[in-house]
Amino acid sequence: MENSLTGSINLPEGRKAVIIIENLSKQFGNHKVLVNLNLTVFEEENVVILGKSGCGKSVLIKCIIGLIKPQRGHIFVTGTDITSIKYDKMDQMRTKIGFLFQSNAIYDSMTVRENLEFPLRRNRVNISQDQINKLVCEALENVGLLHTIDMMPSELSGGMLKRIALARIIILKPKIILYDEPTSGLDPVTAAEIENLILELKKKYHTTSIIISHDMNCVKKTADRVILLLDGSCYAAGTYADFQNSNDTNIKQFFQ
């Protein structure tokens, strides 16, 4: 049962549920990772999932994107139960969901331009080259990296690669973005730039996001609501301030 903490959560008025997860369970062999997990995420909300390593955070978002199939439960994304649709329908659904992999998943044999063109060519059958060029430049301007358009990934820093990965996501203008450890391995200054970018993208494109993070600075800066995952379920929910002021030992360990 989720422990709701007491602070007020600043969410848009009249908000609608964008993601609804009901009784989600996933195990690998005898190892139970997610156990009857329930979670609702509302439009224009940033939800940060907190939890120890191996608690199922990444498994959860991979279930939402359809990369992992749960044993039980349902995941409704903008009203569609993705646990029961066929591959081609799931492929269409993924155009509405951006996924920032922890490793960025940039194609190292392609230029920045080619990396950004790839999702457009794959998902926009009738798009012209002029439209592609416009969208590529717009996405790179949004992350402050237009000057890298013809560079190779090997020429870019870790922080720049993260921003290019974000540009490749937003080029399709998804309504939902899933972030897997977006500041992992980055220095504090670069991490702060990524955090600011997450907030800027939400403001500009009105995105709904789930953010997996161990970085408490990232949690504090980006979260409208924080969820603690424990024993495969949502153990507690509240604002960052709620968590920071909690006397619950399961929560306090993240602030030591």
C-alpha positions in Angstrom: 0.0 0.0 0.0 1.4 3.4 -1.0 2.3 5.7 1.9 1.1 9.2 0.8 3.2 11.9 2.4 1.6 15.2 3.4 2.9 18.0 1.2 1.0 19.6 -1.6 1.9 18.6 -5.1 1.9 21.3 -7.8 0.1 19.7 -10.8 -1.9 21.4 -13.6 -5.5 22.0 -12.8 -8.0 19.5 -14.3 -5.1 17.2 -15.1 -5.8 13.9 -16.9 -4.1 10.6 -16.3 -1.6 9.9 -19.1 -0.1 6.6 -17.7 -2.1 4.2 -15.5 -0.4 1.1 -14.1 -2.5 -1.5 -12.4 -1.3 -4.5 -10.4 1.9 -4.8 -12.5 4.1 -7.9 -11.7 7.3 -9.0 -13.3 9.8 -11.7 -12.3 12.8 -13.2 -13.8 13.0 -16.9 -12.8 12.2 -17.0 -9.1 13.3 -13.3 -8.6 10.3 -11.0 -8.2 11.1 -7.6 -9.4 7.7 -5.8 -9.6 4.9 -7.0 -7.3 1.3 -5.7 -7.9 2.6 -2.2 -8.6 0.1 0.6 -9.0 0.9 4.1 -10.3 -0.9 6.9 -12.1 1.0 9.7 -13.8 -0.8 12.8 -14.9 -0.3 15.1 -17.9 2.5 17.7 -17.6 3.8 15.9 -14.5 7.4 14.9 -13.8 7.4 11.8 -11.6 10.8 10.7 -10.2 11.1 7.0 -9.3 13.6 6.6 -6.4 14.9 3.3 -5.1 17.9 1.1 -4.4 19.9 -0.5 -7.3 18.1 -3.6 -8.5 14.7 -2.6 -7.1 13.0 -2.6 -10.5 13.1 1.0 -11.6 14.5 0.4 -15.1 12.4 -2.7 -15.5 9.3 -0.6 -14.8 10.0 2.0 -17.5 11.0 -0.8 -20.0 7.6 -2.3 -19.4 6.0 1.1 -20.2 7.9 1.3 -23.5 7.1 -2.3 -24.3 10.7 -3.6 -24.2 9.8 -6.0 -21.4 6.5 -7.8 -21.1 5.1 -8.2 -17.5 3.6 -11.5 -16.3 0.5 -9.8 -14.9 -1.2 -6.4 -14.7 -2.0 -3.6 -17.2 -0.3 -0.5 -18.4 -2.6 2.1 -20.0 -0.8 4.8 -22.0 -3.1 7.6 -23.2 -5.9 5.2 -22.8 -4.4 2.2 -24.7 -3.5 -1.0 -22.8 -0.1 -1.7 -24.1 0.1 -5.1 -22.4 -2.4 -6.5 -24.9 -1.6 -4.8 -28.2 0.3 -6.4 -31.1 3.8 -5.4 -32.2 2.8 -3.0 -35.0 0.5 -1.1 -32.7 3.2 -0.9 -30.0 5.6 0.4 -32.6 3.1 3.2 -33.4 2.6 3.9 -29.7 6.4 4.3 -29.3 6.2 7.4 -31.5 4.3 9.1 -28.6 6.9 8.0 -26.0 10.5 9.2 -25.9 13.0 7.0 -24.1 16.3 8.4 -23.0 18.6 5.4 -22.4 21.2 5.7 -19.7 23.8 4.9 -22.4 22.3 7.4 -24.8 22.1 4.8 -27.6 23.6 7.1 -30.2 24.6 5.4 -33.4 28.4 6.0 -33.4 28.8 5.4 -37.2 26.3 8.2 -38.0 26.8 12.0 -37.8 24.6 14.0 -35.4 22.5 15.0 -38.4 22.0 11.4 -39.5 21.2 10.3 -35.9 18.4 12.8 -35.8 17.1 12.1 -39.3 16.8 8.4 -38.5 13.6 8.5 -36.4 12.0 10.9 -38.9 12.7 8.7 -41.9 11.5 5.6 -40.0 8.2 7.1 -38.7 7.3 9.9 -41.1 6.8 8.2 -44.5 5.8 11.3 -46.6 8.2 13.8 -45.0 10.3 16.0 -47.4 14.0 16.6 -47.0 13.3 20.3 -46.3 11.0 19.4 -43.5 13.6 17.0 -42.1 16.2 19.7 -42.2 14.0 22.1 -40.4 13.1 19.6 -37.7 16.7 18.6 -37.2 17.9 22.2 -36.8 15.0 23.0 -34.4 15.7 20.0 -32.2 19.4 20.8 -32.0 18.7 24.5 -31.3 16.4 23.3 -28.4 19.4 21.6 -26.8 21.9 24.3 -27.7 24.0 22.1 -30.1 23.2 23.3 -33.7 26.9 23.7 -34.3 27.5 19.9 -33.9 25.1 19.0 -36.7 27.8 17.4 -39.0 30.1 16.1 -36.2 30.5 12.4 -35.2 29.6 11.2 -31.8 33.3 10.4 -31.0 33.9 14.2 -31.2 31.4 15.0 -28.5 31.6 15.0 -24.7 29.4 12.9 -22.5 27.1 15.8 -21.7 26.8 16.7 -25.4 25.9 13.1 -26.3 23.2 13.2 -23.6 21.8 16.4 -25.2 22.0 14.9 -28.7 20.1 11.9 -27.4 17.4 14.2 -26.0 17.3 16.1 -29.3 16.7 12.8 -31.2 13.8 12.1 -28.8 12.1 15.5 -29.0 12.3 15.6 -32.9 9.1 13.4 -32.9 7.5 15.7 -30.3 6.4 12.9 -28.0 3.9 13.6 -25.2 5.7 11.3 -22.8 9.4 11.1 -22.1 11.0 8.3 -19.9 14.5 9.2 -18.5 16.8 6.4 -17.3 19.4 8.0 -15.0 19.7 11.2 -17.1 22.6 12.7 -15.1 24.5 9.5 -14.4 28.3 9.8 -14.9 28.1 13.6 -15.6 30.0 16.3 -13.6 27.8 18.6 -11.4 27.8 21.5 -13.9 26.8 19.3 -16.9 24.2 17.4 -14.7 22.7 20.8 -13.8 22.4 21.6 -17.6 20.6 18.4 -18.2 18.2 19.0 -15.3 17.5 22.5 -16.7 16.9 21.0 -20.1 14.4 18.5 -18.7 12.4 21.4 -17.2 12.7 23.5 -20.4 11.4 20.7 -22.6 8.5 20.1 -20.2 7.6 23.8 -20.4 7.9 24.1 -24.2 6.3 20.8 -25.2 4.0 20.1 -22.2 5.5 16.7 -21.7 4.7 14.1 -19.1 7.8 12.4 -17.7 9.0 9.5 -15.6 12.5 10.0 -14.4 14.7 7.3 -12.9 17.4 8.8 -10.8 19.8 8.2 -7.9 21.0 11.8 -8.1 19.2 13.7 -5.3 20.0 17.0 -6.9 18.2 15.8 -10.0 15.3 14.6 -7.9 15.0 17.9 -6.1 15.2 20.0 -9.2 13.0 18.1 -11.6 10.3 16.2 -9.6 6.8 17.3 -9.2 6.2 14.1 -7.3 8.6 11.4 -6.0 7.8 7.7 -5.8 9.8 5.3 -3.7 10.0 1.8 -5.1 10.5 -0.8 -2.4 10.0 -4.6 -2.6 8.6 -4.2 -6.1 5.8 -1.8 -5.2 5.3 1.9 -4.8 6.1 2.3 -1.1 5.7 6.1 -0.7 4.7 9.2 -2.7 5.1 12.9 -2.1 7.1 16.0 -2.9 10.9 16.2 -2.5 10.3 18.2 0.7 8.0 15.5 2.1 10.7 12.9 1.5 13.5 15.2 2.9 11.5 15.8 6.1 10.3 12.2 6.6 11.4 10.1 9.6 10.8 6.9 7.8 14.1 5.0 7.8 13.4 3.6 4.3 13.2 7.2 3.0 15.9 8.8 5.2 18.7 6.6 3.8 18.6 8.6 0.5 19.4 11.9 2.4 22.4 10.7 4.4 
